[in-house]
Amino acid sequence: MPVYPASEPPEIVVPLPAPKSAALIDALAQAECPALTARRARRAEVTGVPHDPIVWTRALGSNVWDADGNRYVDLSAGFGAAAVGHNHPEVLDAVRAQSERLVHALGDMHPSDTKIALLEKLRALAPFEDAKVMLGLSGSDAITAALKTALLATGKPGVLAFSGSYHGLDYAPLAACGFSDAFRAPFAAQLNPHVVFAEYGDASAAARAFERAVTPIGAVLVEPVLGRGGVVVPPAAFLRGLAALCKKRGALLILDAIMAGLGRNGVWSCGIEHDVPVDLVCLGKALGGGLPVSACLGSAEVMRAWGDAAHATSGVPLHTGTFFGNPLGCAAALAAIAVMERERLASRASETGARFVQRLRLRLGTRVREVRGAGLMIGIDAGAPERGLTAGRKLLEAGYITVPAGDGSVISLTPPLTLEGGLIDGFVDACDAVLSEGVS
């Protein structure tokens, strides 16, 4: 097995905007849907500085290199997908070995042995006994499967979601996107009209939402830590309150652990303690070790609704996809889970994250509104969108990849769970320097 080297600090050999990346971005603008180009332009308008991306060409561990040879420390882990680090040798070996014997199978009709092995492993990770699993490719796939399951199991089309929540932009999760009305508005005519929202972190607000809902609520969809919405950690009693509410009102509690799960927030495996009763759990991002695979886990009692529906429809496949359970993704997932478990990355995230937050708070002090987080899911609230976005750009120019969250005020950090302490010290220094400049 190849040695996985320690990651290195940033090295910017060609200052941004660098010419090779710039030329590739010009080509991208000609081919890419203008929705993404317009988003970057809008950020430039807000901050007064360019927001063209760098173009990634390779990655290893916590490092990413761009087309101009600049080396970065990736504090996004590719939106959290590279939790075990980029190009982990065990993941690569598993994918390579799988590719030499079977790249694709016949989905749910004639599955691969690797898919079955992953299903068995995921059953063992579920926070309930006798779990059943549905695989997908993206977090949106997992949320869609969970929402379908809730409707089949309860017969109630209503959904309760939360302010600031982000569950993906396919149509089923889009209707429950509390992150911004702007995501839903252009497609409102085609979305589930039976979704209501409550304030995140407030179980009493959720109870009031049940009362005002015109349509009976069969699903409550919640993140254990609000991710894209600004890295918000709810009160300890919030999820237990939701679970009690769901039991009382005959709804299912769906935990979106796509970002926070698999150790990211410091809790293995679903981002919650096992004594918090939930009905369905959605996993993704880190699950595939960098490859696209996701999962919806449900109790046998809840998932039985799919069997009843299939019987009623004479066995029609009600939820499937050509690439669901793809052997390459399943092999990568098995390898990534093995690394996370063996290296106790959830505990490491908890310990490293606590030190990271403490160092940021000590150095940044009152120059930011707040530093908050759980595990290695950390948010630096700069206080205003233009300040957060500008700081994020300056950090990129210094060699650190971060992601904006909330309204742009928050610098979101979701690094590989293998992140070394020296890289943390370097980032704290860079962040201190950027925010000391009085970015505006």
Buried (B, 14 or more C-beta within 10 A) or exposed (E): EEEBEEBBBBEBEBEBBBEBBBEBBEEBEEEEEEEEBEEBEEBBEBBEBBBBBBBBBEBBBBBBBBBBEBBBBBBBBBBBBBBBBBBBBBBBBBBEEBEEEBEEBEBBEEBBEBBEBBBEBBBEBBBBEEBBBBBBBBBBBBBBBBBBBBBBBBEBBBBBBBBBBBBBBBEBBBBBBBBEEEBBEEEEEEBBEBBBBBBBBBBEBBBEBBEEBEBBBBBBBBBBBBBBBBBBBBEEEBBBBBBBBBEEBEBBBBBBBBBBBBBBBBBBBBBBEEEBBBBBBBBBBBBBBBBBBBBBBBBEEBBBBBEEBBEEEEEEEEBEBEBBBBBBBBBBBBBBBBBBBEBBBBBBBBBBBBEBBEBBBEBBEEBBBBBBBBBBBBBBBBBBBBBBBBBBBBBBBBBBBBBBBBBBBBBBBBBBBBBBEEBBEBBBEBBBEBBEEEBE
